[in-house]
Amino acid sequence: MNYKTIKIQIFILCLSIILPITLVSAAQISKSKLFEFSLDIQNTSTDFKFPSYTYKTKSEQLGISWYEPFTEYFHGGLELGYINMTQIDNSLTSAKLTSGQYAGLLLRFIPINSELFSLTLNANYRYNDTQGTSANQESRFVWNETLLTTELKFQPTSLIGLTFAAEYHLIDGSQRDSGVINQITAFNAEKQYGTRVGLNFTTNRTGVVGFEWFTGFRSGSRLYFTRKF
C-alpha cells in the first residue's frame, strides 16, 4: 500500500469519526452558534517546485465551507470547491490549463474569544485534483495541502472587523502525464510561510462580508460571505 493511499484512508477515517461527534455535540450547544456557512471566492498565485524547475501556478477557486462546534472553543468543519488552475510556462500543453475539485477537513481552536479580540488556531487539510487535455495527451495534478494558522481578530466596532494571521503551509503532490508522454513528477511548494490580513463588515447580526489579502507562499485575495444559523 503506497503512502498516498494511506493518507486518503486516514482522511476518510477522520471524517467518519468527526461527523457523528459533531452532530451529537452540536445538539448540546446554543442554536445561535449551531452552524456557520461560508461562500469563498479566491484568486491566488503560488510556486510549485518540481525537481528541475519551478512553475508559477495561478488558481481561481470557488467553494463553500461550514463549521459546527464540538464545544464553545473547538469547532470542526468541511470544505468543497472548484479549481481552475493555470501554469502558463509548463512545457506540456495539457498541463497549462487544468480544472477540478478540492475537498478538505477544517479544525479550529479558539482559546480567547471576546467582543473586542479573538485568537484562533487552525489546522486544515485539503485534497486537490485537477485535469487538462490536449491532442493525444492528458495531465493530472493531485496534491495534498496542510495549512496551520494563528489568527487574531480585532473588532473595533460592531460593524467593522480586522484580521491578522500567520500561516505555515505544506504541499505534497504530483503531475501525472499520460499519452505521448507518460511520466509522474513530484512537486511541493517553494515557500512554506505566509501572512494574511483582512477587513470584514457585519451586514446583520449573523452575516459577514469580508475581503483578505495573502502574501508569502501565496499571493492574491479572497472574498467571502459568512452566515451563522
Secondary structure, DSSP 8 states (H G I E B T S, - for coil): --HHHHHHHHHHHHHHHHHHHHHHHHTTS-GGGS-EEEEEEEEEEEEEE-SS-EEEEEEEEEEEEEEEESSSSEEEEEEEEEEEEE-TT-SSHHHHEEEEEEEEEEEEEEEEE-SSEEEEEEEEEEEEEEEEEETTEEEEEEEEEEEEEEEEEE-SSSSEEEEEEEEEEEEEEEEEEEESS-EEEEEEES--EEEEEEEEEE-SSSEEEEEEEEEESEEEEEEEEEEE-
